[in-house]
Amino acid sequence: MAGRRARTGQGWDASPPRMGDAADPPRPRRGRQAEQSADEPAATPPRDESEVVREICLRQLAVRPRTRAELAGALAKRGISEEVSAEVLDRYDEVGIIDDAAFARAWVSSRHNGRGLARRALANELRRKGVDGEVATEALDELDEETEAQTARALVERKLRTARGEPDAVFRRLVGMLARKGYPPGVAIRAVKDALAAQSAEAAEFAEQIDADALADAEGELERDNR
């Protein structure tokens, strides 16, 4: 019996082409650059500078009230042009979003009642906030001398509850504490003297020896010399 004829790979007994053989037409390949371009989002147009200014200002004001000078400083740090900053801040002035006078009144009330600061210390703080001198003076005028003296006395009485040491040392510490809070020498010395006089017999005896007016004048002269 004759053997089966072996395939020659040509003609009628040729094997069918496989996938990927040269017989298949080449498929076009997408380049990597084309794929990346399709995946990347379209570039967003640059934002309007006025919109950026408004966003910065509103974020600043959401934390606490700000003066115009504070907002202008924050915008300058972000590289915003002075022209655009002024345009937006002028508009905020007009509609009352920025109100330096209201800020100054609220600052004086809050810092005096909360920290016991006197007018001199408050004036320094308002100046650092960029509040105009006349605007600051109007706000400070709402804090009269009688109220300032009462606050000084209350501060001293509170400190005396835990004060330790000889009356003269306590006196110096308390006068220094009031001076750091901005109280004039006369107000500070009288407040401490009156509080010591009501504390104990020993403290009262020491307080009687204090010439508040003479000490206040001496402190005032020393203060003027140091300016």
C-alpha positions as YAML, in Angstrom:
chain: A
units: angstrom
residues:
- id: 1
  name: MET
  ca: [0.00, 0.00, 0.00]
- id: 2
  name: ALA
  ca: [1.46, 3.25, -1.09]
- id: 3
  name: GLY
  ca: [2.33, 5.76, 1.68]
- id: 4
  name: ARG
  ca: [0.52, 9.08, 2.08]
- id: 5
  name: ARG
  ca: [2.00, 11.86, 0.07]
- id: 6
  name: ALA
  ca: [3.76, 14.41, 2.21]
- id: 7
  name: ARG
  ca: [2.65, 18.04, 1.96]
- id: 8
  name: THR
  ca: [5.10, 20.17, 0.13]
- id: 9
  name: GLY
  ca: [3.77, 23.45, 1.50]
- id: 10
  name: GLN
  ca: [3.12, 24.64, -2.03]
- id: 11
  name: GLY
  ca: [0.12, 24.56, -4.30]
- id: 12
  name: TRP
  ca: [-3.05, 22.71, -3.28]
- id: 13
  name: ASP
  ca: [-1.55, 21.26, -0.07]
- id: 14
  name: ALA
  ca: [-0.14, 24.53, 1.28]
- id: 15
  name: SER
  ca: [-1.12, 25.29, 4.95]
- id: 16
  name: PRO
  ca: [-3.52, 28.26, 5.51]
- id: 17
  name: PRO
  ca: [-1.77, 31.41, 6.64]
- id: 18
  name: ARG
  ca: [-1.69, 32.08, 10.41]
- id: 19
  name: MET
  ca: [-2.59, 35.32, 12.20]
- id: 20
  name: GLY
  ca: [0.31, 37.71, 12.02]
- id: 21
  name: ASP
  ca: [1.92, 36.08, 8.96]
- id: 22
  name: ALA
  ca: [3.30, 38.26, 6.25]
- id: 23
  name: ALA
  ca: [0.19, 37.56, 4.24]
- id: 24
  name: ASP
  ca: [-1.87, 39.78, 6.56]
- id: 25
  name: PRO
  ca: [-1.92, 43.48, 5.72]
- id: 26
  name: PRO
  ca: [-0.06, 45.52, 8.44]
- id: 27
  name: ARG
  ca: [-2.31, 47.26, 10.92]
- id: 28
  name: PRO
  ca: [-1.66, 50.95, 11.56]
- id: 29
  name: ARG
  ca: [-0.29, 51.55, 15.10]
- id: 30
  name: ARG
  ca: [-1.14, 54.58, 17.16]
- id: 31
  name: GLY
  ca: [1.91, 56.36, 18.32]
- id: 32
  name: ARG
  ca: [2.51, 56.91, 22.04]
- id: 33
  name: GLN
  ca: [2.42, 60.64, 21.53]
- id: 34
  name: ALA
  ca: [-1.02, 60.40, 19.92]
- id: 35
  name: GLU
  ca: [-2.34, 58.30, 22.83]
- id: 36
  name: GLN
  ca: [-1.03, 60.77, 25.38]
- id: 37
  name: SER
  ca: [-2.52, 63.70, 23.52]
- id: 38
  name: ALA
  ca: [-5.92, 62.03, 23.55]
- id: 39
  name: ASP
  ca: [-5.72, 61.36, 27.30]
- id: 40
  name: GLU
  ca: [-4.55, 64.84, 28.33]
- id: 41
  name: PRO
  ca: [-7.26, 67.42, 29.19]
- id: 42
  name: ALA
  ca: [-7.47, 70.54, 27.14]
- id: 43
  name: ALA
  ca: [-5.49, 73.47, 28.50]
- id: 44
  name: THR
  ca: [-7.63, 75.89, 30.54]
- id: 45
  name: PRO
  ca: [-7.49, 79.56, 29.63]
- id: 46
  name: PRO
  ca: [-5.74, 81.92, 32.13]
- id: 47
  name: ARG
  ca: [-8.01, 83.32, 34.84]
- id: 48
  name: ASP
  ca: [-8.95, 86.96, 34.97]
- id: 49
  name: GLU
  ca: [-6.76, 88.79, 37.53]
- id: 50
  name: SER
  ca: [-9.76, 90.55, 39.08]
- id: 51
  name: GLU
  ca: [-11.33, 87.17, 39.77]
- id: 52
  name: VAL
  ca: [-8.15, 86.02, 41.51]
- id: 53
  name: VAL
  ca: [-8.14, 89.20, 43.61]
- id: 54
  name: ARG
  ca: [-11.73, 88.68, 44.73]
- id: 55
  name: GLU
  ca: [-11.02, 85.07, 45.65]
- id: 56
  name: ILE
  ca: [-7.96, 86.01, 47.74]
- id: 57
  name: CYS
  ca: [-9.83, 88.81, 49.53]
- id: 58
  name: LEU
  ca: [-12.85, 86.67, 50.37]
- id: 59
  name: ARG
  ca: [-10.61, 83.92, 51.76]
- id: 60
  name: GLN
  ca: [-8.82, 86.47, 53.93]
- id: 61
  name: LEU
  ca: [-12.08, 88.00, 55.16]
- id: 62
  name: ALA
  ca: [-13.52, 84.57, 55.97]
- id: 63
  name: VAL
  ca: [-10.87, 84.16, 58.69]
- id: 64
  name: ARG
  ca: [-11.45, 87.56, 60.37]
- id: 65
  name: PRO
  ca: [-12.21, 91.18, 59.42]
- id: 66
  name: ARG
  ca: [-9.32, 92.91, 57.65]
- id: 67
  name: THR
  ca: [-8.31, 96.47, 56.95]
- id: 68
  name: ARG
  ca: [-7.79, 97.68, 53.42]
- id: 69
  name: ALA
  ca: [-4.03, 97.84, 54.06]
- id: 70
  name: GLU
  ca: [-3.96, 94.21, 55.23]
- id: 71
  name: LEU
  ca: [-5.74, 93.03, 52.09]
- id: 72
  name: ALA
  ca: [-3.51, 95.14, 49.85]
- id: 73
  name: GLY
  ca: [-0.48, 93.57, 51.51]
- id: 74
  name: ALA
  ca: [-1.80, 90.05, 50.99]
- id: 75
  name: LEU
  ca: [-2.45, 90.80, 47.30]
- id: 76
  name: ALA
  ca: [1.01, 92.28, 46.81]
- id: 77
  name: LYS
  ca: [2.58, 89.10, 48.20]
- id: 78
  name: ARG
  ca: [0.68, 87.14, 45.52]
- id: 79
  name: GLY
  ca: [2.11, 89.35, 42.80]
- id: 80
  name: ILE
  ca: [-1.16, 91.08, 41.95]
- id: 81
  name: SER
  ca: [-0.75, 94.39, 40.15]
- id: 82
  name: GLU
  ca: [-1.49, 97.54, 42.16]
- id: 83
  name: GLU
  ca: [-3.95, 98.76, 39.55]
- id: 84
  name: VAL
  ca: [-6.16, 95.67, 39.71]
- id: 85
  name: SER
  ca: [-5.89, 95.50, 43.51]
- id: 86
  name: ALA
  ca: [-6.96, 99.12, 43.88]
- id: 87
  name: GLU
  ca: [-9.89, 98.61, 41.52]
- id: 88
  name: VAL
  ca: [-11.30, 95.68, 43.48]
- id: 89
  name: LEU
  ca: [-10.57, 97.20, 46.91]
- id: 90
  name: ASP
  ca: [-12.25, 100.47, 45.89]
- id: 91
  name: ARG
  ca: [-15.34, 98.50, 44.97]
- id: 92
  name: TYR
  ca: [-15.25, 96.66, 48.31]
- id: 93
  name: ASP
  ca: [-15.02, 100.04, 50.06]
- id: 94
  name: GLU
  ca: [-18.09, 101.27, 48.22]
- id: 95
  name: VAL
  ca: [-20.29, 98.30, 49.14]
- id: 96
  name: GLY
  ca: [-19.03, 98.09, 52.74]
- id: 97
  name: ILE
  ca: [-17.14, 94.81, 52.52]
- id: 98
  name: ILE
  ca: [-14.11, 96.77, 53.71]
- id: 99
  name: ASP
  ca: [-14.77, 99.33, 56.47]
- id: 100
  name: ASP
  ca: [-11.69, 100.50, 58.36]
- id: 101
  name: ALA
  ca: [-13.72, 102.66, 60.75]
- id: 102
  name: ALA
  ca: [-15.92, 99.72, 61.80]
- id: 103
  name: PHE
  ca: [-12.82, 97.53, 62.05]
- id: 104
  name: ALA
  ca: [-11.11, 100.05, 64.36]
- id: 105
  name: ARG
  ca: [-14.13, 100.36, 66.66]
- id: 106
  name: ALA
  ca: [-14.51, 96.59, 66.93]
- id: 107
  name: TRP
  ca: [-10.76, 96.12, 67.48]
- id: 108
  name: VAL
  ca: [-10.65, 98.69, 70.32]
- id: 109
  name: SER
  ca: [-13.67, 97.15, 72.06]
- id: 110
  name: SER
  ca: [-12.45, 93.57, 71.69]
- id: 111
  name: ARG
  ca: [-8.84, 94.14, 72.70]
- id: 112
  name: HIS
  ca: [-9.70, 96.39, 75.63]
- id: 113
  name: ASN
  ca: [-12.37, 94.10, 77.06]
- id: 114
  name: GLY
  ca: [-10.53, 90.89, 76.26]
- id: 115
  name: ARG
  ca: [-6.89, 91.79, 76.93]
- id: 116
  name: GLY
  ca: [-7.23, 94.93, 79.02]
- id: 117
  name: LEU
  ca: [-5.17, 97.01, 76.59]
- id: 118
  name: ALA
  ca: [-5.11, 100.77, 77.04]
- id: 119
  name: ARG
  ca: [-5.41, 103.41, 74.35]
- id: 120
  name: ARG
  ca: [-1.68, 103.77, 73.73]
- id: 121
  name: ALA
  ca: [-1.21, 100.05, 73.04]
- id: 122
  name: LEU
  ca: [-4.37, 99.98, 70.94]
- id: 123
  name: ALA
  ca: [-3.17, 102.95, 68.88]
- id: 124
  name: ASN
  ca: [0.06, 101.07, 68.10]
- id: 125
  name: GLU
  ca: [-1.87, 97.99, 67.02]
- id: 126
  name: LEU
  ca: [-4.20, 99.96, 64.75]
- id: 127
  name: ARG
  ca: [-1.22, 101.70, 63.16]
- id: 128
  name: ARG
  ca: [0.38, 98.31, 62.42]
- id: 129
  name: LYS
  ca: [-2.92, 97.23, 60.83]
- id: 130
  name: GLY
  ca: [-2.72, 100.19, 58.47]
- id: 131
  name: VAL
  ca: [-5.65, 102.14, 59.92]
- id: 132
  name: ASP
  ca: [-5.56, 105.86, 59.13]
- id: 133
  name: GLY
  ca: [-4.60, 108.08, 62.09]
- id: 134
  name: GLU
  ca: [-7.85, 110.04, 62.16]
- id: 135
  name: VAL
  ca: [-9.94, 106.88, 61.89]
- id: 136
  name: ALA
  ca: [-7.98, 105.31, 64.74]
- id: 137
  name: THR
  ca: [-8.39, 108.42, 66.94]
- id: 138
  name: GLU
  ca: [-12.17, 108.38, 66.48]
- id: 139
  name: ALA
  ca: [-12.30, 104.75, 67.58]
- id: 140
  name: LEU
  ca: [-10.00, 105.35, 70.55]
- id: 141
  name: ASP
  ca: [-12.09, 108.31, 71.71]
- id: 142
  name: GLU
  ca: [-14.87, 105.85, 72.56]
- id: 143
  name: LEU
  ca: [-12.61, 104.53, 75.35]
- id: 144
  name: ASP
  ca: [-12.66, 107.29, 77.97]
- id: 145
  name: GLU
  ca: [-10.20, 107.84, 80.82]
- id: 146
  name: GLU
  ca: [-12.62, 106.64, 83.50]
- id: 147
  name: THR
  ca: [-13.18, 103.32, 81.75]
- id: 148
  name: GLU
  ca: [-9.43, 102.93, 81.26]
- id: 149
  name: ALA
  ca: [-8.78, 103.56, 84.98]
- id: 150
  name: GLN
  ca: [-11.46, 101.05, 86.01]
- id: 151
  name: THR
  ca: [-9.97, 98.40, 83.75]
- id: 152
  name: ALA
  ca: [-6.49, 99.04, 85.16]
- id: 153
  name: ARG
  ca: [-7.77, 98.60, 88.70]
- id: 154
  name: ALA
  ca: [-9.58, 95.36, 87.77]
- id: 155
  name: LEU
  ca: [-6.41, 93.96, 86.20]
- id: 156
  name: VAL
  ca: [-4.38, 94.75, 89.31]
- id: 157
  name: GLU
  ca: [-6.93, 93.23, 91.68]
- id: 158
  name: ARG
  ca: [-6.99, 90.04, 89.66]
- id: 159
  name: LYS
  ca: [-3.18, 89.78, 89.70]
- id: 160
  name: LEU
  ca: [-3.00, 90.53, 93.43]
- id: 161
  name: ARG
  ca: [-4.93, 87.37, 94.26]
- id: 162
  name: THR
  ca: [-1.92, 85.27, 93.32]
- id: 163
  name: ALA
  ca: [0.90, 87.80, 93.85]
- id: 164
  name: ARG
  ca: [3.72, 86.79, 96.19]
- id: 165
  name: GLY
  ca: [6.54, 88.82, 97.66]
- id: 166
  name: GLU
  ca: [7.19, 92.06, 99.52]
- id: 167
  name: PRO
  ca: [4.82, 94.96, 98.81]
- id: 168
  name: ASP
  ca: [7.51, 97.01, 97.02]
- id: 169
  name: ALA
  ca: [8.36, 94.11, 94.67]
- id: 170
  name: VAL
  ca: [4.68, 93.45, 93.98]
- id: 171
  name: PHE
  ca: [4.17, 97.16, 93.34]
- id: 172
  name: ARG
  ca: [6.93, 97.28, 90.71]
- id: 173
  name: ARG
  ca: [5.70, 94.13, 88.95]
- id: 174
  name: LEU
  ca: [2.12, 95.36, 88.73]
- id: 175
  name: VAL
  ca: [3.06, 98.84, 87.52]
- id: 176
  name: GLY
  ca: [5.26, 97.21, 84.87]
- id: 177
  name: MET
  ca: [2.40, 94.94, 83.81]
- id: 178
  name: LEU
  ca: [0.09, 97.93, 83.27]
- id: 179
  name: ALA
  ca: [2.81, 99.85, 81.43]
- id: 180
  name: ARG
  ca: [3.22, 96.97, 78.96]
- id: 181
  name: LYS
  ca: [-0.50, 97.13, 78.29]
- id: 182
  name: GLY
  ca: [-0.20, 100.79, 77.39]
- id: 183
  name: TYR
  ca: [-1.43, 102.53, 80.56]
- id: 184
  name: PRO
  ca: [0.08, 105.94, 81.36]
- id: 185
  name: PRO
  ca: [2.34, 106.08, 84.45]
- id: 186
  name: GLY
  ca: [-0.18, 108.04, 86.51]
- id: 187
  name: VAL
  ca: [-3.03, 105.62, 85.84]
- id: 188
  name: ALA
  ca: [-0.84, 102.57, 86.51]
- id: 189
  name: ILE
  ca: [0.66, 103.86, 89.76]
- id: 190
  name: ARG
  ca: [-2.66, 105.01, 91.20]
- id: 191
  name: ALA
  ca: [-4.37, 101.75, 90.31]
- id: 192
  name: VAL
  ca: [-1.69, 99.67, 92.05]
- id: 193
  name: LYS
  ca: [-1.52, 101.99, 95.07]
- id: 194
  name: ASP
  ca: [-5.31, 101.86, 95.62]
- id: 195
  name: ALA
  ca: [-5.39, 98.08, 95.20]
- id: 196
  name: LEU
  ca: [-2.51, 97.56, 97.66]
- id: 197
  name: ALA
  ca: [-4.16, 99.85, 100.21]
- id: 198
  name: ALA
  ca: [-7.23, 97.59, 100.21]
- id: 199
  name: GLN
  ca: [-5.29, 94.30, 100.36]
- id: 200
  name: SER
  ca: [-3.70, 94.10, 103.83]
- id: 201
  name: ALA
  ca: [-2.37, 96.24, 106.66]
- id: 202
  name: GLU
  ca: [1.22, 95.78, 105.53]
- id: 203
  name: ALA
  ca: [0.40, 96.61, 101.94]
- id: 204
  name: ALA
  ca: [-1.70, 99.58, 103.05]
- id: 205
  name: GLU
  ca: [1.19, 100.96, 105.11]
- id: 206
  name: PHE
  ca: [3.46, 100.68, 102.06]
- id: 207
  name: ALA
  ca: [0.84, 102.29, 99.82]
- id: 208
  name: GLU
  ca: [0.56, 105.33, 102.11]
- id: 209
  name: GLN
  ca: [4.21, 106.11, 101.46]
- id: 210
  name: ILE
  ca: [3.72, 106.20, 97.69]
- id: 211
  name: ASP
  ca: [3.47, 109.67, 96.15]
- id: 212
  name: ALA
  ca: [1.58, 108.70, 93.02]
- id: 213
  name: ASP
  ca: [1.81, 112.14, 91.39]
- id: 214
  name: ALA
  ca: [5.57, 112.45, 91.93]
- id: 215
  name: LEU
  ca: [6.20, 108.94, 90.65]
- id: 216
  name: ALA
  ca: [3.97, 109.52, 87.64]
- id: 217
  name: ASP
  ca: [5.86, 112.70, 86.74]
- id: 218
  name: ALA
  ca: [9.20, 110.93, 87.10]
- id: 219
  name: GLU
  ca: [8.02, 108.01, 84.96]
- id: 220
  name: GLY
  ca: [6.66, 110.39, 82.35]
- id: 221
  name: GLU
  ca: [9.95, 112.27, 82.08]
- id: 222
  name: LEU
  ca: [11.88, 109.01, 81.78]
- id: 223
  name: GLU
  ca: [9.51, 107.83, 79.07]
- id: 224
  name: ARG
  ca: [9.93, 111.04, 77.08]
- id: 225
  name: ASP
  ca: [13.72, 110.83, 77.33]
- id: 226
  name: ASN
  ca: [13.69, 107.30, 75.94]
- id: 227
  name: ARG
  ca: [11.72, 108.22, 72.82]
...
